Structures are given as structure tokens and as C-alpha cells.
Amino acid sequence: MKVICYNFMPVFDWTRTDLFHPVGDGSTALYYEAAKIKQDPREMADYVMSFTEKYHMTFPGWEPERMAKLDELFEKYRPVTKEKLWDNFKYQVLSGGDHAHLP
């Protein structure tokens, strides 16, 4: 196997800061700009949820029943630092582990 993809985003499966970023050919694409979030997960969630409400869309990992428990998820993952996340990533990749150590 040449490529293995892991999702190591606790709480959210994915995030983008622009769901309709204009592309040169007139189409749109998903886009992420870290400076727009400023390390505030609540701000990011509110931003993405504003799109889902405005356009009546639901995204994988952003289902309303999951978002209803968002504060609980934030609290559960509060002890997970960037260092712990990287350590877990290295464990998964280097050992071929099939489960995460978080939390």
C-alpha cells in the first residue's frame, strides 16, 4: 500500500473557513485559512455552522446531534495538546496501531 490516510482531528472530522472559495475558472472549492480561526474552536464551529444553517446543509462530522454535544466534546478533548496529538499520530503511523490513545 503506497498511501495511508489518517484523520487526526479531534472533535471535528474536518474544517474549512470558506465553503465557497472562488477558483479561477468560475467554480468554487473548499478552502482553509488558519488566520481566520485564531485557535478558537468555538469560533470555528460557529463559523461553519452559520453556513450549514444559511444553506440548509449538513456535513459529515457536523451533524446537528453531534453539534448539540459540542461543549461536552471540547471538555473531553481539553487535555489533548498539540504534542499529545503528534505523539498519537506517530504511534499510529510507526506501529501500525489500529486504535488511538486519545483521550
C-alpha positions in Angstrom: 0.0 0.0 0.0 1.5 3.3 -1.0 -0.8 5.8 0.7 -2.4 5.6 4.1 -4.6 8.5 5.3 -5.4 9.1 8.9 -7.9 11.6 10.3 -6.3 13.1 13.5 -8.7 16.0 14.0 -10.2 15.6 17.5 -13.8 16.7 17.8 -14.2 17.8 14.2 -13.7 15.5 11.2 -12.7 18.4 9.0 -13.0 22.1 8.8 -12.8 24.9 6.2 -13.0 28.6 6.6 -14.6 29.1 3.2 -17.1 26.6 1.8 -17.4 28.5 -1.5 -14.0 29.9 -2.3 -13.9 31.2 -5.9 -11.5 29.5 -8.2 -10.1 31.0 -11.4 -12.4 29.1 -13.7 -15.5 30.4 -12.0 -16.2 27.3 -9.9 -15.8 27.2 -6.1 -13.9 25.0 -3.7 -13.5 24.3 0.0 -10.7 26.5 1.5 -8.9 26.8 4.8 -7.2 29.8 6.1 -5.7 29.3 9.6 -5.6 33.0 10.4 -9.4 33.3 10.4 -9.8 30.9 13.3 -7.2 32.2 15.7 -7.0 28.9 17.7 -10.6 29.3 19.0 -12.6 26.1 18.3 -15.9 27.7 19.3 -15.4 30.5 16.8 -14.6 27.9 14.1 -17.7 25.8 14.9 -19.9 28.9 14.9 -18.5 30.0 11.6 -19.0 26.6 9.9 -22.5 26.2 11.5 -23.5 29.5 10.1 -23.0 28.1 6.6 -25.0 24.9 7.4 -27.9 26.9 8.7 -27.8 29.5 5.9 -27.7 27.0 3.1 -29.6 24.2 4.9 -26.6 21.8 4.5 -25.2 19.1 6.8 -21.6 18.0 6.6 -20.1 14.7 7.8 -18.9 15.2 11.4 -21.0 18.3 11.7 -24.4 16.7 12.2 -26.8 18.7 14.4 -27.0 15.9 17.0 -23.2 15.9 17.3 -23.0 19.7 17.4 -25.6 19.7 20.3 -22.8 18.0 22.4 -20.0 20.3 21.3 -19.3 21.8 24.7 -19.0 18.2 26.1 -16.6 17.2 23.3 -14.5 20.4 23.9 -14.2 19.5 27.6 -13.4 15.8 26.8 -10.5 16.8 24.5 -9.3 19.8 26.6 -6.2 17.8 27.9 -5.2 16.9 24.3 -2.3 19.2 23.5 -0.6 19.6 20.1 2.2 17.5 21.4 -0.1 14.7 22.6 -1.8 14.7 19.2 1.5 14.4 17.4 2.6 11.6 19.7 -0.6 9.7 19.0 -0.1 10.3 15.2 3.5 9.0 15.4 2.3 5.9 17.4 -0.4 5.1 14.8 1.9 5.6 11.8 5.0 3.9 13.2 3.4 1.0 15.0 0.6 0.3 12.6 -1.7 0.7 15.6 -5.4 0.4 14.9 -6.7 2.5 17.8 -6.0 5.9 19.2 -4.6 6.8 22.6 -6.8 10.0 22.9 -8.4 10.6 25.5 
